[in-house]
Amino acid sequence: MNWLPSYRIRRAGKRITRMRCAKNPSVSMRFVAWILLAGVTMTGCTVRKMMSGTINNLTQAVFRQRDPQLAREGSASFLLVIDGLIQGNPQDGDLLLHGVQMYTAYAGAFALSQDPERAFILYDQALDYGFRLWHRYFGWTDIRRMDIDTYRDVISQCGPADVPALYWTAFAWSGWISVHPESTLAIADLSYVVEAMKRVLVLNDHYQSGAVHLFFGMYYAIQPAGMGRDLNRSRDHFDAAMILAGPEAMLPKVLFARYYARAIVDEQLFVNTLEEVIHSPSSCPVPELNLQNAIAREQARIYLDRVHELF
């Protein structure tokens, strides 16, 4: 399984210097030093307010980047910044959410297809932050020891305001599963992820531009025949995801080709969809999609090169 996030996080905060640090790793490290200095000289409340705006603006700058390599170099230092902030404020729910988001996004975008072992470490860190986030907001502990019926009842108590914590932790969990899908623990965990995503689907299926529909589009396509596979539901979810993400978003189309077109063994649909992605402009009318679309084009080229292996 290759779950990829939508990589679109809301814009927030005050005006700050944009992502010059992403263009030069040494500048990124100076930014880390600035963070540490700020933590010494400012009160905790002020630091948290400033850092929340800073992280959101840096996140937006990363996602607007058209060069995946540049984003990769800058984001690695960004993860260290988030780790340091969480270490100093371990109960801060906003920081924990940022940690889940960025580790999950980085693992899916830059590690999963090239280095699964490294991806596992990144997803494992994301999931640690996610479980801590759930404990912070909901008081949930030992989730894996909770029987599935009890877990389903607990999840059903979540409301619309809980969607970000539910979605991103479940997404990190699905990524964690994707790097070792054959293990007994991963197989058992999948049902917990699905229940969390079902709740997100009920509460707000528009969140992250319909990313929960991408999850279920892939989920119903990869299940074994007679054991949950439902290609009609897969198509419906992919269609919903592509509508909600908008015509400029290329990642839903790549995943549609990779999972649905392959599942129905339609090579022409597969090729046509991926060629549309490859020929999309590098500068998107929606700047927040620049990085996502650049990664989508990379993936589309890889899949097209392997078309005779995949069909």
N, C-alpha and C positions, 0 to 999 in steps of 0.2 A: 504494500500500500504506500502511496506517496501523497500524504495529506499536505497541502500547501495552504498556508493562510492567505487571507485577502490582503494583508499588509496595509490596511488603511485605518489609521488611528486618528481620533478627532484632534482638531487644532485647538489649542488653549494657551492662556498665559499672556504675558506682556511682551513688548518688543525687545528682542535681544539680538546680538550679533549672530548672523546665520552660519551655516555649516562650513566655515572656512577650515575648521579642524579636520573635516572628512577628506579634504583635498590633500592633506599632508599629515601622515601619521605623527610626525614630531609635534605639529601644532595640536593634535589630539592629546598628546601627553602633557603639553603645557596647559591644556584645558583641565586635565585631571589635577594638576598641581594647583590650578586656580580654585577648583572645587574644594580641595583640602584646606587651602588658606581661608576660603570663605567660611568653612565649617568652624575654624578656630576663632574668627573675628566677629561672627554674627550669632544672634540668639537662635534657638532651635526653631521657633515658630517662623521667624523671618526666613531662615534657610529653607524650610520646607516649602513655603510659598514661592520663593524664588526658584528653587530647584524644580518644582512642579511645572512652572512655566517654561523653564529652560529645557527640560526633558521633552516636553511636548513640541517645542519649536525645533529642537534638534532632530526629533523623530520625523517631523514633517520635512525637514531639509534632506534627510536620508531618503525618504520615499519619493522626493522630487528629483533625485539624482538619476541621470540617464546612463551613467557608466557603472555597471555592477561591480567592477573591480575597485573603483573609487569608494563606492558605498561599503564594500567588504572591508577595506582598510580602515575607514573611519569608524565603522560600527563595532569593530573588535574592541577599540579603546572605550567606546560608549558603554559596552557591557561591563567593563571594569568599573566605570563610574557608577553605574547602577548598583553593582555589588557593594561598593564602598558606602553608598548612601543607605542601602538596606541594612548593612552591618551596623551603621550608626543609629538607624531608626527601624528596628526589626518589627515593630507593630504598625508601621505606617501602611495603611491599605493602598493608597495611591502608588507608593513606591513598589509595593509587592505586585500590583497589577502591571506597572511598567516593566518589572522584571520578567513576568510571565510573557508579556507581549513581545519584548525585544529578543529574549532568548529563543522563543518559539519561531519568530520571524527569521532570525539569523540562521538557526539550524535548518529550517526548511529551504531558505534561499541559497545558502552558501556551503552547507555541509552534507545534506542528506544524500544527494546524488553522487558526490565525489568521495566522501569519507564517512560511511555509516557509523564507524566506531566513535569518531568525533561527534557526529550528530547525536549519538546516544548520550554522551556526556552533557551536551548542550540541552537536549530535551529533558534529561534527568534534573538539571538545575532549574529549568523552567517549571517542571512539575513540582519540585520542592517548594518553589515560590508560590505555585498555585495552591497546593495543599495548605500552606501557611496562610494564604489569603482566605481560603474557605474557613479555616479555623478562626481567623480574625473576624470575619463577618458573620459566620453561621455557628461557630462553636463545634464544627465537625472534626472529629479525630478518628484515626484508625479506619478510614473509609473502606479499605480493602477487606477489613474484618466484618464490615456491616453486610448482613445478608441482603440480597438484591431487592426483596420486597420492602424491607425497612428503608433501604436507600431510596427506592422509588417514592415512598411516602414522604421522606424528608425533602427530596427534590421538589415535590409537588407544592411545598410551602413557599417556595421562592417566588418573588414578584418581579415586575419589570425592572426595578432598580438593581436587581441582582444579576441581570443578563451579562454585563461585562465579566464579572468574576466567574460566572458559570461557563460562559463560552470559552474564554481564554484558557482556563484550567483544563476543560475538556479537550480543547484543541491541542494543548501541550501534551496531554495524556495520549491522544490519538497519535501524535508524532512519536512519542516514546514507544508506543506499541509497534509503530511502523518499522522501527529499526531491528526488532526481533519478533516478527509476527508468529513464529512457530513455537515460542516458549509457552509453557502451561500458564504462567502468570499473565502473559499478554493476552492470551485467548480469554481468560477469565475476566480480565480488566475491560475488555471491549464492551461488554454489556453495560458496565457502569458509564462509560463514555456515551454510549447511545442514549441512555436514559437522560443524561444531562443535556445532550443536544436536542432531544425531543422536547424537553422543557423550554429550551431557548426558542425552538420552532413555534411553540404555543405562545410564548410571552412576547417575542419580537423577532419575526423572521426577516425584518429589514436590517437588523443590526449588522454592521460591517458589510453593508451593501449585499446582503443576502448570502453571506458566507456559509451559514448553516445549511443552506440548500446545496452548496457544493459538497459539503460533508455527506449528506444523504444521497446525492447523485452518485458519488463514488461508492458509498457504502452498499447501496442496492445493486450496483453493477458488479461488484467483486465477490459477492456472496456466492457460495456454491449453488448450483441448480438444485431446487427442492429443499434448500436450507436457508431461505431468506432472500434469494435472488429475485429481483422484481424489476425488469428492464423498463416497464411502463412507468413505474414510480421513479426510477432513475432519470428517465427522460424528462418527466414533469419537474423534478427538482433542478435539473440542469437548465431547463428553459426558464424557470423562475429565477435562478441565480444570474443568468445572462441578462434578463430583463432588469433586475434590480441593480446589477453592477453597471449597466449601461453599455452601449455599443463600443465605447472606447476601451473597455476593460478586456484585455487579451487573455488573462490567466484562466477565467472560466471556460474559454473556448479551447485552450490547450487541454484542460482536464476533461472537458466533454469529449474531445477526440481520443485522448489517452484511455479513458475508461468506458464511455458509452459506445463510441464508434467501434472500438475493439470488441466490446462485449457482443455487439450484434453482427460482428464480422463484416463491416462495411468499409472496405479499404478506400473507396472513393470519397466517402464522407470524411474519413480520417485525413486524407491528403488535402482535400479542399479546405477543410477547417484550419489545418496547420499552415497552409500557404497563405491564407488570409491573415493569420497572425504574423508571419514572417514579413509580409509586405505592409504592416502597420507602421505609421510614422514614429520616429524615435522621440519626437517632442509631442507629447499628448496634450490635447485641449484641456484635460484635467491633470494638472501638474502632479498631483499626489499619486497618479498612476504610472509615472515615468519609470520608476525602478521596477515595479511589478511587471510592467509590459516588457521592459528590457530582459528580465529573467524569463518571461513567457516566450519571447522570441528565441532565446538560447535553447530552452527546452523543446520548442517546436522544431528547430533544426536538428537536434539530437534524435527526436522521434522520427522525423522524416528520413534521416539517414539509416534508420533501423526498420523501415517499413516492411521489408521482406522478411525480417526476423519476427515481427509482431503479427504478421498475417500468414 
